[in-house]
Amino acid sequence: MASIYFHIPFCKKACHYCNFHFSTNLKNKDFLIDSIIKELKLRKNELNNQLVDSVYFGGGSPSILEINDIRKLIENVFLNFHLNEKSEITLEVNPDDIKGDEYLDLYKNIGINRISIGVQSFSNEDLKLINRSHNSSQALNVIEKVKNKFENFSLDLIYGIPNTDLKGWFKNIDIALSFLPKHISAYSLTIEPGTVLYNWIKKNKVIPLDENIVLDQFNYLIGSLEKKGYNHYEISSFAKPGYYSKHNTSYWKGINYLGLGPSAHSFDGEIRSWNVSNNNQYIKSIEKNTLPIQRENLTKVDKYNEYIMTGLRTIWGVSIQKIKKDFGDNFFSLLEQNVEKHISRKNLFWEKGVLKTSKKGRFLIDGIISDLFLINK
């Protein structure tokens, strides 16, 4: 199994928390789409004829594209790779990009079978602070339309937004659950250097939310969704049984994926690669039949660290058997030593030969993982 990811680097406006690569200028949009199709053809042998189980349109804001743009990309996937009727084809959408039911019908007609809606919050105050291009009523309206057209849809939410409280977060969760989505992704707001929000905080124009409130929001999120039958299969991902995101799962399980478009990342089990994060440079390079890619051969330590990170963020954990088989007894001995303090603090635990993260440890997972990383020598 393998996955394909399209990075569509266009947005209507810049969200105040976002540090992804994108442009608000669509002047070269047609050239870029043609370049992505050409890159796809140039790299069609990289997946070694594996079945493509997931195609994911992310960004940026892929729903900013015309239907015909997305159709051309999907057609070229089918022309160059092997998919079947169970392959999951996901489109991320912003609520303000969906003008009516006809948009959703057209998406279905070109092969989209899963929609991920970038809601982030149902509060207009939150949406204004983080500079989203939609409002609450648009989000509610689009979710209802999507629900009527797609069985498999996901909602994105953000917690830890400055000036929020528990009551507001409870309301966000209740509204999201009222639509009965098969999947919910909920992310803690990260203050990235260089973003508007980062600069506001640096200048004391905005005060970050107290960490104890963020923790309370996180715990309420977990409790509420688990009571409703969602599996917390990855730190930020919740799904009804049978509806885990194939795109997310491919990443967390170390399955090969091919990233297409400016700044897109790829992984084949041995090499991690990424495209240039510049639209014009990307287009010019592809025009010359040159892939604008940097590659990194992963060392044994890199692969070990990757497995620790992906394993502990998910319900699948870190397997003793896999550590010994893929990395050797020495790596397992180091792991045993390094996890001892986290087990004593009840952040991690062993279960039938698998190291897993406790409910208490989930909120601290980034620090725990960093503490377990080994350093290349």
C-alpha positions in Angstrom: 0.0 0.0 0.0 1.1 3.6 -0.6 -0.3 7.1 -0.6 -0.2 10.2 -2.7 -0.3 13.7 -1.3 -1.0 16.9 -3.4 0.2 20.1 -1.8 -1.9 22.9 -3.3 -0.1 26.1 -2.3 -2.9 28.7 -2.6 -5.1 30.4 0.0 -7.5 33.4 -0.1 -5.7 34.9 2.9 -3.1 34.1 5.5 -4.3 32.6 8.8 -2.5 34.2 11.7 -1.2 30.9 13.0 -0.1 29.3 9.7 3.6 28.8 8.7 2.8 26.4 5.8 4.0 27.3 2.3 1.2 29.0 0.3 0.5 32.0 -1.9 -2.5 34.3 -2.1 -1.7 35.1 -5.7 -3.3 32.7 -8.1 -1.8 34.2 -11.2 0.3 31.1 -12.0 -2.3 28.6 -10.9 -2.7 26.9 -14.3 1.0 26.6 -14.8 1.4 25.1 -11.3 -1.4 22.5 -11.9 0.3 21.5 -15.2 3.7 21.3 -13.4 2.2 19.0 -10.7 0.8 16.7 -13.4 4.2 16.7 -15.0 6.0 15.9 -11.7 3.5 13.1 -11.2 4.5 11.5 -14.5 8.2 12.0 -13.9 7.9 10.2 -10.5 5.3 7.5 -11.4 7.8 4.7 -10.9 8.8 5.7 -7.3 6.0 3.7 -5.7 7.1 0.6 -7.5 3.6 -0.4 -8.7 2.2 -0.5 -5.2 -1.5 -0.1 -4.8 -2.3 3.5 -3.9 -4.8 3.3 -1.0 -5.1 7.1 -0.4 -5.0 10.3 -2.4 -5.1 13.4 -0.3 -5.5 17.0 -1.5 -4.1 19.4 1.2 -2.3 22.7 1.3 -2.9 25.6 1.4 -6.6 25.5 0.4 -7.2 22.9 -2.3 -10.9 23.8 -2.5 -9.8 27.2 -3.9 -9.2 25.3 -7.2 -11.7 24.9 -9.9 -13.4 21.6 -10.2 -11.6 21.0 -13.5 -8.2 21.4 -11.9 -8.9 18.7 -9.3 -10.4 16.5 -12.0 -7.3 16.7 -14.1 -5.1 15.7 -11.1 -7.3 12.8 -10.2 -7.4 11.5 -13.8 -3.6 11.6 -14.0 -3.4 9.6 -10.7 -5.6 6.9 -12.2 -3.6 6.9 -15.5 -0.2 6.5 -13.8 -0.9 4.5 -10.6 -2.9 1.5 -9.4 -6.0 2.3 -7.3 -9.2 0.3 -6.5 -12.7 1.1 -5.5 -11.7 1.1 -1.8 -9.0 3.8 -2.3 -9.7 6.9 -0.3 -9.6 10.2 -2.1 -9.8 13.2 0.3 -10.3 16.9 -0.4 -9.7 19.5 2.3 -12.3 22.3 1.9 -12.8 25.7 3.5 -16.4 26.5 4.3 -16.5 29.6 2.2 -15.3 27.8 -1.0 -18.4 25.6 -1.2 -21.1 27.7 -2.9 -23.8 25.1 -3.2 -24.8 21.5 -3.5 -23.7 21.4 -7.1 -20.1 21.7 -5.9 -20.4 18.6 -3.8 -22.1 16.7 -6.5 -19.2 17.6 -8.9 -16.7 16.5 -6.3 -18.3 13.1 -6.0 -18.5 12.8 -9.8 -14.8 13.3 -10.2 -13.9 10.7 -7.6 -13.7 12.5 -4.2 -15.1 10.2 -1.6 -14.0 11.9 1.6 -14.2 15.6 2.7 -12.2 17.2 5.4 -13.7 20.5 6.5 -11.4 23.2 8.0 -13.8 24.6 10.6 -11.2 25.3 13.4 -13.9 27.0 15.5 -17.6 27.7 15.6 -17.0 31.0 17.3 -16.8 34.1 15.1 -14.5 35.8 17.7 -12.0 32.9 17.4 -12.2 32.9 13.6 -11.6 36.6 13.4 -8.6 36.3 15.8 -6.9 33.6 13.7 -8.0 35.3 10.4 -10.0 32.5 8.9 -11.8 33.4 5.6 -15.2 32.0 6.7 -17.6 32.7 9.5 -19.6 30.4 11.9 -22.8 30.3 9.8 -20.9 29.4 6.7 -19.3 26.5 8.5 -22.6 25.2 9.9 -24.3 25.5 6.5 -21.5 23.6 4.7 -21.3 20.8 7.2 -25.0 20.2 6.8 -24.6 20.0 3.0 -21.6 17.8 3.2 -23.3 15.5 5.7 -26.2 15.0 3.2 -23.8 14.1 0.3 -20.8 12.3 1.9 -20.9 9.5 4.4 -17.2 9.9 5.2 -16.3 13.4 6.3 -14.0 14.9 8.9 -14.0 18.2 10.9 -10.9 20.1 11.9 -10.9 22.0 15.2 -8.3 24.0 17.1 -8.1 24.3 20.9 -5.8 26.5 22.9 -6.8 29.7 21.1 -6.1 32.8 23.1 -9.0 34.4 24.9 -11.0 31.1 24.9 -12.4 29.4 27.9 -13.8 26.0 28.7 -17.4 26.9 28.1 -16.6 28.0 24.6 -14.6 24.9 23.9 -17.4 22.7 25.3 -19.8 24.4 22.8 -17.4 23.8 19.9 -17.3 20.1 20.7 -21.1 19.8 21.2 -21.7 21.4 17.8 -19.2 19.3 16.0 -20.7 16.1 17.5 -24.2 17.1 16.6 -23.3 16.5 12.9 -22.1 12.9 13.6 -18.9 13.2 11.6 -17.0 9.9 11.1 -13.7 11.7 11.9 -12.5 14.7 13.9 -9.0 16.2 13.9 -8.3 18.5 16.8 -5.1 20.3 17.1 -3.5 22.4 19.9 -2.7 25.8 18.6 1.0 26.1 18.0 2.6 29.5 18.0 5.0 29.3 15.1 7.9 31.8 14.6 7.3 34.3 11.9 3.5 34.2 12.0 1.2 37.1 12.8 0.1 35.4 16.1 3.7 34.9 17.1 4.5 38.6 16.6 1.4 39.7 18.4 2.4 37.5 21.4 5.9 38.8 21.3 4.6 42.4 21.5 2.1 41.5 24.2 -0.9 42.3 22.0 -2.2 38.8 22.6 -1.7 36.7 25.7 -1.3 32.9 25.1 -3.9 30.7 26.8 -2.9 29.4 30.2 -1.5 25.9 29.8 -3.8 24.5 32.5 -6.8 25.7 30.5 -5.4 24.1 27.3 -4.9 20.8 29.2 -8.5 21.0 30.5 -9.7 21.6 26.9 -7.7 18.6 25.7 -9.0 16.3 28.4 -12.6 17.4 27.7 -12.0 16.7 24.0 -10.8 13.1 24.7 -13.5 12.3 27.2 -16.4 13.7 25.1 -15.3 11.9 21.9 -14.5 8.6 23.6 -18.0 8.6 25.2 -19.5 9.0 21.7 -17.6 6.0 20.4 -14.6 7.7 18.7 -11.3 5.9 18.8 -8.4 8.3 19.8 -6.1 6.6 17.3 -3.5 9.4 17.1 -2.9 12.4 19.4 -4.8 14.8 17.2 -7.1 12.3 15.4 -10.4 10.7 16.5 -12.5 8.4 14.3 -15.4 6.0 14.4 -14.2 2.4 14.0 -13.5 1.7 10.3 -13.0 5.4 9.5 -9.4 6.1 10.4 -8.0 8.5 7.8 -5.9 6.4 5.4 -3.7 9.4 4.7 -3.0 9.9 8.4 -2.5 6.2 9.0 0.0 5.9 6.2 2.1 8.5 7.8 1.9 7.2 11.3 2.5 3.6 10.2 5.5 4.5 8.1 3.8 3.5 4.8 5.4 4.9 1.6 3.9 8.2 0.3 4.6 10.4 -2.6 4.2 14.2 -2.1 3.6 16.3 -5.2 3.7 20.1 -5.5 5.8 22.9 -4.0 7.0 22.0 -0.4 5.4 18.5 -0.5 7.3 15.8 1.4 7.8 12.1 0.4 9.0 9.0 2.1 10.0 5.5 0.7 11.2 3.8 3.9 14.8 4.8 3.3 14.8 8.3 1.9 12.9 11.4 3.0 12.6 14.1 0.3 10.9 17.4 -0.1 10.2 19.8 -2.9 11.3 23.5 -3.1 9.0 25.8 -1.2 8.7 28.3 -3.9 6.0 28.2 -6.6 8.0 29.9 -9.4 11.2 27.9 -8.8 9.1 24.7 -8.7 7.4 25.6 -12.1 10.7 26.5 -13.8 12.5 23.4 -12.6 9.7 21.1 -13.7 9.6 22.8 -17.2 13.3 21.7 -17.6 12.3 18.1 -16.5 14.3 18.6 -13.4 12.8 17.6 -10.1 13.2 20.4 -7.5 13.8 17.9 -4.7 16.2 17.6 -1.8 16.8 14.1 -0.4 18.0 12.8 2.9 19.1 9.2 3.4 17.9 8.2 6.8 20.4 6.6 9.2 19.5 3.8 11.5 19.2 6.3 14.3 16.9 8.5 12.2 14.6 5.5 11.5 14.6 4.5 15.1 13.6 8.1 16.2 10.9 8.2 13.5 9.4 4.9 14.8 9.5 6.2 18.4 7.7 9.4 17.3 5.0 7.8 15.2 4.5 4.8 17.5 4.0 6.8 20.7 1.6 9.3 19.1 -0.7 6.4 18.1 -2.7 3.6 19.6 -0.3 1.1 18.0 2.6 2.1 20.2 6.2 0.9 20.0 6.8 -2.9 19.6 9.6 -4.6 21.5 9.7 -7.2 18.7 10.1 -4.5 16.0 12.7 -2.6 17.9 14.8 -5.8 18.3 14.2 -7.0 14.7 14.8 -3.7 12.9 17.3 -2.0 15.1 18.9 -4.6 17.5 19.2 -5.4 21.2 21.4 -2.4 21.9 18.6 0.0 20.8 16.1 -1.8 22.9 18.4 -1.6 25.9 18.7 2.1 25.4 14.9 2.4 25.1 14.4 0.5 28.3 16.7 2.8 30.2 15.3 6.0 28.7 11.6 5.2 29.3 12.1 4.2 33.0 11.4 7.7 34.4 8.4 8.2 32.1 6.9 4.9 33.2 7.4 5.8 36.9 5.6 9.1 36.2 2.8 7.1 34.5 3.2 8.9 31.2 4.1 5.6 29.4 3.3 1.9 30.1 4.1 -1.5 28.7 1.2 -3.7 27.4 1.9 -7.1 26.0 5.3 -6.2 24.6 4.2 -2.8 23.3 5.2 0.6 24.8 2.2 3.0 24.8 1.3 6.5 25.9 -1.1 6.9 28.9 -3.9 9.4 29.0 -1.8 11.5 31.3 1.1 11.4 28.9 -0.8 12.3 25.7 -0.7 16.1 26.5 3.1 15.9 27.2 3.9 13.6 24.2 6.1 16.0 22.2 8.4 16.5 25.2 8.4 12.7 26.0 9.3 11.8 22.4 12.1 14.3 22.3 13.5 12.9 25.5 13.6 9.4 24.0 15.3 10.4 20.7 18.8 9.1 20.1 21.5 11.4 18.6 23.4 10.5 15.4 27.1 10.0 16.1 
